Amino acid sequence: MTETKRTRRGEEGMAEARLTRRGFLEVSGGVGLGLAVSLLVPACAGSGDSSSGDARRAGGASALDGADGEPGHEVNAYVRIAPDGQVTIAVPKSEMGQGVLTSLAMLVAEELEVDWSAIRSEHALADESRYGRWSTGGSRSVREGYEPYRRVGAAARLLLVEAASRRWDVSPGECRAEKGGVVHDATGRRLGYGALAEQAGGLEPPTELPLEPRSGFDVIGRELKRLDTPAKVDGSAVFGLDVRVPGMLVAQVVRPPDLGGAVGSFDASQALAISGVRHVLEIPNGVAVVATNFWAATKGRRKLAVEWRPGPHGALDDEAIRERIRAAVVEGRAVRDDGDCDAAFSAASRTIEAVYDFPYLAHATLEPMNCTARVTDGECEIWAPTQSPTATSAAAAAITGLPPERIRIHTTMLGGGFGRRSATDFVEDAVHLSMKLGVPVQVVYTREDDMRAGLYRPAGTNVLRGAVDADGWPVVWDHRIASPSIMREKGWTAMMKDGIDVAAVEGVANLPYAIPNVFVSWADLSLPVSVHWWRSVGSSQNGWVTECFLDELCALGGKDPVEARRRLLADHPRHLRVLDRAAREAGWGDPLPTGRARGVALHECFGSLVAQIAEVSIDEDGEPRVHRVVCVVDCGEVVHPPGVRHQMESGITFGLSAALHGAVSIEGGRIRTGNYDDYPIVRIDRMPRVETHVIAEGDPIGGIGEPGTPPIAPAVCNALLALTGRPIRRLPIGRVAAQA
């Protein structure tokens, strides 16, 4: 197939992507159904699947329903063009606020030559045979989908041009795609995509796909409105809690209060006497109260009498955990060993030692965990706000014994993810109950259930030694870490290198500063508290430790924190560019009101660089008050600028909440933290003004969902160090400030 001219852009300079028959999975069309195109998007780019349209209906709807809601033809496809010209893009990624339903659609639209107003997007229906393994996380969606989704759009465009050329009996080279249609320049004839879709669906797929060069972009990089915003504003967006299936019951599951505890016995008589309560039964994770609605289940739960078998960890509390972690530090394996730290210490002018402790953290998603399952003879259907339909399907298969092709997953909108919804505990509860009762069951966690469900960012300890030379420049960095391994606990040991959990040491093993003598080690240990992925994973704590300790070294050597970083990053021009922009925008060095100070932090993760400078004071209660945050991000190619800014603001809010207040408390072998009263999120009156500046220089594309989180804690702590002269070495900050 010959490439065609494109509106406002010629063929010259177009990047070419080859597409094999194997990569082009399916092209299909039908009367009144339009064109559907599917290409192989990397399986690791994973996502969710959801019912589109009104998912409150039983069974939901096809991911490729028509624009007017008429039944669509379910095909193995990413792109569908309806007869009216509306383009529907099925996205195999979970939308949890990061804007993936918009950014990935923009990639398709860039190559398809269609007006943005004609684009709609929705979660694809989960099917591993079509889309591969799906899991949304690691700030990977746009990074891994950047070229594949553009190929999807290019393939559809070529098929449509080919269809028009055949209709007019001319060469495809005489035609060009333009704003949702194909034009024949010689005669001025034009056909809309909707009129060509059926014919295009029967054509041979293209094998070579010229892609638009960056200089010709007119969708990528634009300030476009998000596609999912209107539905979220008018209430029509479907989250997990919105799902309604005919005959559905609602369940709450009461779990053992002790870590490692179990059900002994229970008396359900008073619970069953509550109007609306239908069943009380034991499942692997506890005792379920099943009712006609959530409130009835809540009242029944309060009347349920359970005798629990105590767990074996009655002496476990925050201090005991901290002592066990600190004791493990000496058992660490070397991760990095540059120079000779011992010799450098002996020759150093001044030295410093510090111990940094960080707590377990909950995810605290605004929408509590929930799942709706319907298990019948030979089939299991699930509606869930999940980050991983692949894991959801595997969990359902393990419980029901059904093959994957008999398990249907609808991924709804997610009211926050942060890694928590990649777990399947809430899915397993619903599947167990539906299978036992033979009816659809929606499991809903209360906030306390969610907080105490036992999946947290690991706690840990960092023991550091540093030294500066006679001129005050850092010459030694000795860094020893102990924290439980997420990869080991999840059974991903094959991804550990030489026994090292790379997520546990990210941001430390690749410390960019030009310090001649660096030693890094990491020690794993098993504790009764389960750990799980948390937004920015190891960078969330390692960014705090490294940037704070660097400021301690700067103070030891009498160096300005920004000037010191400039010297230590002399061989990293991209880092310098971000740092310098942040310093300039924040007015680093300019006078501040009495009682305020600035702190700086810089961190690289998920392919992106972020610098943040925070202006901080201490209020009359001794608590930190953050007034302003200047954020500069370099994530390479920027697909959707508003999305980048929004994610920086979101990451700052998330990280600041954790830094100021976040800590899961354990006492007497039980999780005591239960709700937002003892696990606060930053309120709007305490939220600083955030100014985000995006550097878009065309470097390789980086992630945006997580990199905004790590720098905020050290930026605030470093401001407090400048303000008080005392380093913050234990999180959360508020608790430390109150005790100082």
Secondary structure, DSSP 8 states (H G I E B T S, - for coil): ----EETTB-STT-EEEE--TTTEEEEEEETTTEEEEEE---GGG---B---S-TTSTT---TT--TTS------S-SEEE-TTS-EEEEE-S--SSS-HHHHHHHHHHHHHT--GGGEEEEEB---HHHH-S----TT-HHHHHHHHHHHHHHHHHHHHHHHHHHHHTS-GGGEEEETTEEEETTTTEEEEHHHHHHHHTTS---SEEEE--GGG-SSTT-----SSHHHHHHT-S-BGGG---TT-EEEEEE--SBTT-EEEEEE-HHHHTSTTEEEEEEETTEEEEEESSHHHHHHHHHH-EEEEE--S-TT--HHHHHHHHHHHGGG-EEEEEES-HHHHHHH-SEEEEEEEEE--B----SS--EEEEEEETTEEEEEE--S-HHHHHHHHHHHH---GGGEEEEE-B-S--TTGGGS-HHHHHHHHHHHHHSS-EEEE--HHHHHTSS-BB--EEEEEEEEE-TTS-EEEEEEEEE---HHHHTT-GGGSBTTB-HHHHTTTTT--S--SEEEEEEE----SS-B---TTTTHHHHHHHHHHHHHHHHHHHT--HHHHHHHHTTT-HHHHHHHHHHHHHHTTTS---TT-EEEEEEEEETTEEEEEEEEEEE-TTS-EEEEEEEEEEE-SS-S-HHHHHHHHHHHHHHHHHHHHH----EETTEE---STTTS----GGG--EEEEEEE----S----SSTTSTTHHHHHHHHHHHHHS----BS-HHHHHHH-
